[in-house]
Amino acid sequence: MKINKLNKRLDILVQFNKRPHIIIECKPPKIPITQKTFDQISIYNKIMKAPFLMISNGIKNFIFQVDKYKKKFSFLKHIP
């Protein structure tokens, strides 16, 4: 996908009924998950419009649901 004229790629995209369902951003265990990581997956999702997002470095996992109308995230305990 292109973002600001740059080619970007998703780590994992799970589809349901041929539509984006979950975008998963994977980082190595030594890389901490920061606000920059959340910003990165949010930018990807502006294009893909998946209802669920996940970020993992193998140690910490964050799963959240996107409320596109309120433009906010709700953190979840489990993958939907």
MODELLER restraints for C-alpha pairs under 7 A, 6 or more apart:
rsr = mdl.restraints
at = mdl.atoms
rsr.add(forms.Gaussian(group=physical.xy_distance, feature=features.Distance(at['CA:1:A'], at['CA:7:A']), mean=5.72, stdev=0.5))
rsr.add(forms.Gaussian(group=physical.xy_distance, feature=features.Distance(at['CA:1:A'], at['CA:8:A']), mean=5.41, stdev=0.5))
rsr.add(forms.Gaussian(group=physical.xy_distance, feature=features.Distance(at['CA:1:A'], at['CA:9:A']), mean=6.23, stdev=0.5))
rsr.add(forms.Gaussian(group=physical.xy_distance, feature=features.Distance(at['CA:2:A'], at['CA:8:A']), mean=5.89, stdev=0.5))
rsr.add(forms.Gaussian(group=physical.xy_distance, feature=features.Distance(at['CA:11:A'], at['CA:24:A']), mean=6.24, stdev=0.5))
rsr.add(forms.Gaussian(group=physical.xy_distance, feature=features.Distance(at['CA:11:A'], at['CA:25:A']), mean=5.51, stdev=0.5))
rsr.add(forms.Gaussian(group=physical.xy_distance, feature=features.Distance(at['CA:11:A'], at['CA:26:A']), mean=6.32, stdev=0.5))
rsr.add(forms.Gaussian(group=physical.xy_distance, feature=features.Distance(at['CA:12:A'], at['CA:23:A']), mean=5.92, stdev=0.5))
rsr.add(forms.Gaussian(group=physical.xy_distance, feature=features.Distance(at['CA:12:A'], at['CA:24:A']), mean=5.02, stdev=0.5))
rsr.add(forms.Gaussian(group=physical.xy_distance, feature=features.Distance(at['CA:12:A'], at['CA:25:A']), mean=6.73, stdev=0.5))
rsr.add(forms.Gaussian(group=physical.xy_distance, feature=features.Distance(at['CA:13:A'], at['CA:20:A']), mean=6.76, stdev=0.5))
rsr.add(forms.Gaussian(group=physical.xy_distance, feature=features.Distance(at['CA:13:A'], at['CA:22:A']), mean=5.94, stdev=0.5))
rsr.add(forms.Gaussian(group=physical.xy_distance, feature=features.Distance(at['CA:13:A'], at['CA:23:A']), mean=4.78, stdev=0.5))
rsr.add(forms.Gaussian(group=physical.xy_distance, feature=features.Distance(at['CA:13:A'], at['CA:24:A']), mean=6.36, stdev=0.5))
rsr.add(forms.Gaussian(group=physical.xy_distance, feature=features.Distance(at['CA:14:A'], at['CA:20:A']), mean=6.18, stdev=0.5))
rsr.add(forms.Gaussian(group=physical.xy_distance, feature=features.Distance(at['CA:14:A'], at['CA:21:A']), mean=5.55, stdev=0.5))
rsr.add(forms.Gaussian(group=physical.xy_distance, feature=features.Distance(at['CA:14:A'], at['CA:22:A']), mean=5.05, stdev=0.5))
rsr.add(forms.Gaussian(group=physical.xy_distance, feature=features.Distance(at['CA:14:A'], at['CA:23:A']), mean=6.43, stdev=0.5))
rsr.add(forms.Gaussian(group=physical.xy_distance, feature=features.Distance(at['CA:15:A'], at['CA:21:A']), mean=4.93, stdev=0.5))
rsr.add(forms.Gaussian(group=physical.xy_distance, feature=features.Distance(at['CA:15:A'], at['CA:22:A']), mean=6.90, stdev=0.5))
rsr.add(forms.Gaussian(group=physical.xy_distance, feature=features.Distance(at['CA:20:A'], at['CA:48:A']), mean=6.45, stdev=0.5))
rsr.add(forms.Gaussian(group=physical.xy_distance, feature=features.Distance(at['CA:20:A'], at['CA:49:A']), mean=6.87, stdev=0.5))
rsr.add(forms.Gaussian(group=physical.xy_distance, feature=features.Distance(at['CA:20:A'], at['CA:50:A']), mean=4.91, stdev=0.5))
rsr.add(forms.Gaussian(group=physical.xy_distance, feature=features.Distance(at['CA:21:A'], at['CA:50:A']), mean=4.90, stdev=0.5))
rsr.add(forms.Gaussian(group=physical.xy_distance, feature=features.Distance(at['CA:21:A'], at['CA:51:A']), mean=5.84, stdev=0.5))
rsr.add(forms.Gaussian(group=physical.xy_distance, feature=features.Distance(at['CA:21:A'], at['CA:52:A']), mean=6.12, stdev=0.5))
rsr.add(forms.Gaussian(group=physical.xy_distance, feature=features.Distance(at['CA:22:A'], at['CA:50:A']), mean=5.65, stdev=0.5))
rsr.add(forms.Gaussian(group=physical.xy_distance, feature=features.Distance(at['CA:22:A'], at['CA:51:A']), mean=6.63, stdev=0.5))
rsr.add(forms.Gaussian(group=physical.xy_distance, feature=features.Distance(at['CA:22:A'], at['CA:52:A']), mean=4.68, stdev=0.5))
rsr.add(forms.Gaussian(group=physical.xy_distance, feature=features.Distance(at['CA:22:A'], at['CA:53:A']), mean=5.24, stdev=0.5))
rsr.add(forms.Gaussian(group=physical.xy_distance, feature=features.Distance(at['CA:23:A'], at['CA:50:A']), mean=6.64, stdev=0.5))
rsr.add(forms.Gaussian(group=physical.xy_distance, feature=features.Distance(at['CA:23:A'], at['CA:52:A']), mean=6.69, stdev=0.5))
rsr.add(forms.Gaussian(group=physical.xy_distance, feature=features.Distance(at['CA:23:A'], at['CA:53:A']), mean=4.90, stdev=0.5))
rsr.add(forms.Gaussian(group=physical.xy_distance, feature=features.Distance(at['CA:23:A'], at['CA:54:A']), mean=6.22, stdev=0.5))
rsr.add(forms.Gaussian(group=physical.xy_distance, feature=features.Distance(at['CA:24:A'], at['CA:53:A']), mean=5.93, stdev=0.5))
rsr.add(forms.Gaussian(group=physical.xy_distance, feature=features.Distance(at['CA:24:A'], at['CA:54:A']), mean=4.63, stdev=0.5))
rsr.add(forms.Gaussian(group=physical.xy_distance, feature=features.Distance(at['CA:24:A'], at['CA:55:A']), mean=5.71, stdev=0.5))
rsr.add(forms.Gaussian(group=physical.xy_distance, feature=features.Distance(at['CA:25:A'], at['CA:41:A']), mean=6.71, stdev=0.5))
rsr.add(forms.Gaussian(group=physical.xy_distance, feature=features.Distance(at['CA:25:A'], at['CA:54:A']), mean=6.24, stdev=0.5))
rsr.add(forms.Gaussian(group=physical.xy_distance, feature=features.Distance(at['CA:25:A'], at['CA:55:A']), mean=4.76, stdev=0.5))
rsr.add(forms.Gaussian(group=physical.xy_distance, feature=features.Distance(at['CA:25:A'], at['CA:56:A']), mean=6.41, stdev=0.5))
rsr.add(forms.Gaussian(group=physical.xy_distance, feature=features.Distance(at['CA:26:A'], at['CA:55:A']), mean=6.05, stdev=0.5))
rsr.add(forms.Gaussian(group=physical.xy_distance, feature=features.Distance(at['CA:26:A'], at['CA:56:A']), mean=5.13, stdev=0.5))
rsr.add(forms.Gaussian(group=physical.xy_distance, feature=features.Distance(at['CA:26:A'], at['CA:57:A']), mean=5.76, stdev=0.5))
rsr.add(forms.Gaussian(group=physical.xy_distance, feature=features.Distance(at['CA:27:A'], at['CA:56:A']), mean=6.12, stdev=0.5))
rsr.add(forms.Gaussian(group=physical.xy_distance, feature=features.Distance(at['CA:27:A'], at['CA:57:A']), mean=4.42, stdev=0.5))
rsr.add(forms.Gaussian(group=physical.xy_distance, feature=features.Distance(at['CA:28:A'], at['CA:57:A']), mean=5.14, stdev=0.5))
rsr.add(forms.Gaussian(group=physical.xy_distance, feature=features.Distance(at['CA:29:A'], at['CA:57:A']), mean=4.77, stdev=0.5))
rsr.add(forms.Gaussian(group=physical.xy_distance, feature=features.Distance(at['CA:29:A'], at['CA:58:A']), mean=5.59, stdev=0.5))
rsr.add(forms.Gaussian(group=physical.xy_distance, feature=features.Distance(at['CA:29:A'], at['CA:59:A']), mean=6.20, stdev=0.5))
rsr.add(forms.Gaussian(group=physical.xy_distance, feature=features.Distance(at['CA:31:A'], at['CA:57:A']), mean=6.86, stdev=0.5))
rsr.add(forms.Gaussian(group=physical.xy_distance, feature=features.Distance(at['CA:51:A'], at['CA:65:A']), mean=5.77, stdev=0.5))
rsr.add(forms.Gaussian(group=physical.xy_distance, feature=features.Distance(at['CA:51:A'], at['CA:66:A']), mean=5.15, stdev=0.5))
rsr.add(forms.Gaussian(group=physical.xy_distance, feature=features.Distance(at['CA:52:A'], at['CA:64:A']), mean=5.76, stdev=0.5))
rsr.add(forms.Gaussian(group=physical.xy_distance, feature=features.Distance(at['CA:52:A'], at['CA:65:A']), mean=4.49, stdev=0.5))
rsr.add(forms.Gaussian(group=physical.xy_distance, feature=features.Distance(at['CA:52:A'], at['CA:66:A']), mean=5.86, stdev=0.5))
rsr.add(forms.Gaussian(group=physical.xy_distance, feature=features.Distance(at['CA:53:A'], at['CA:63:A']), mean=5.83, stdev=0.5))
rsr.add(forms.Gaussian(group=physical.xy_distance, feature=features.Distance(at['CA:53:A'], at['CA:64:A']), mean=5.42, stdev=0.5))
rsr.add(forms.Gaussian(group=physical.xy_distance, feature=features.Distance(at['CA:53:A'], at['CA:65:A']), mean=6.39, stdev=0.5))
rsr.add(forms.Gaussian(group=physical.xy_distance, feature=features.Distance(at['CA:54:A'], at['CA:62:A']), mean=5.49, stdev=0.5))
rsr.add(forms.Gaussian(group=physical.xy_distance, feature=features.Distance(at['CA:54:A'], at['CA:63:A']), mean=4.38, stdev=0.5))
rsr.add(forms.Gaussian(group=physical.xy_distance, feature=features.Distance(at['CA:54:A'], at['CA:64:A']), mean=6.39, stdev=0.5))
rsr.add(forms.Gaussian(group=physical.xy_distance, feature=features.Distance(at['CA:55:A'], at['CA:61:A']), mean=5.73, stdev=0.5))
rsr.add(forms.Gaussian(group=physical.xy_distance, feature=features.Distance(at['CA:55:A'], at['CA:62:A']), mean=5.16, stdev=0.5))
rsr.add(forms.Gaussian(group=physical.xy_distance, feature=features.Distance(at['CA:55:A'], at['CA:63:A']), mean=6.62, stdev=0.5))
rsr.add(forms.Gaussian(group=physical.xy_distance, feature=features.Distance(at['CA:56:A'], at['CA:62:A']), mean=6.43, stdev=0.5))
rsr.add(forms.Gaussian(group=physical.xy_distance, feature=features.Distance(at['CA:63:A'], at['CA:75:A']), mean=5.85, stdev=0.5))
rsr.add(forms.Gaussian(group=physical.xy_distance, feature=features.Distance(at['CA:63:A'], at['CA:76:A']), mean=5.37, stdev=0.5))
rsr.add(forms.Gaussian(group=physical.xy_distance, feature=features.Distance(at['CA:63:A'], at['CA:77:A']), mean=6.83, stdev=0.5))
rsr.add(forms.Gaussian(group=physical.xy_distance, feature=features.Distance(at['CA:63:A'], at['CA:78:A']), mean=6.91, stdev=0.5))
rsr.add(forms.Gaussian(group=physical.xy_distance, feature=features.Distance(at['CA:63:A'], at['CA:79:A']), mean=6.57, stdev=0.5))
rsr.add(forms.Gaussian(group=physical.xy_distance, feature=features.Distance(at['CA:64:A'], at['CA:73:A']), mean=6.04, stdev=0.5))
rsr.add(forms.Gaussian(group=physical.xy_distance, feature=features.Distance(at['CA:64:A'], at['CA:74:A']), mean=5.31, stdev=0.5))
rsr.add(forms.Gaussian(group=physical.xy_distance, feature=features.Distance(at['CA:64:A'], at['CA:75:A']), mean=4.17, stdev=0.5))
rsr.add(forms.Gaussian(group=physical.xy_distance, feature=features.Distance(at['CA:64:A'], at['CA:76:A']), mean=5.19, stdev=0.5))
rsr.add(forms.Gaussian(group=physical.xy_distance, feature=features.Distance(at['CA:65:A'], at['CA:73:A']), mean=5.58, stdev=0.5))
rsr.add(forms.Gaussian(group=physical.xy_distance, feature=features.Distance(at['CA:65:A'], at['CA:74:A']), mean=5.19, stdev=0.5))
rsr.add(forms.Gaussian(group=physical.xy_distance, feature=features.Distance(at['CA:65:A'], at['CA:75:A']), mean=6.41, stdev=0.5))
rsr.add(forms.Gaussian(group=physical.xy_distance, feature=features.Distance(at['CA:66:A'], at['CA:72:A']), mean=6.19, stdev=0.5))
rsr.add(forms.Gaussian(group=physical.xy_distance, feature=features.Distance(at['CA:66:A'], at['CA:73:A']), mean=4.82, stdev=0.5))
rsr.add(forms.Gaussian(group=physical.xy_distance, feature=features.Distance(at['CA:66:A'], at['CA:74:A']), mean=6.65, stdev=0.5))
rsr.add(forms.Gaussian(group=physical.xy_distance, feature=features.Distance(at['CA:67:A'], at['CA:73:A']), mean=6.05, stdev=0.5))
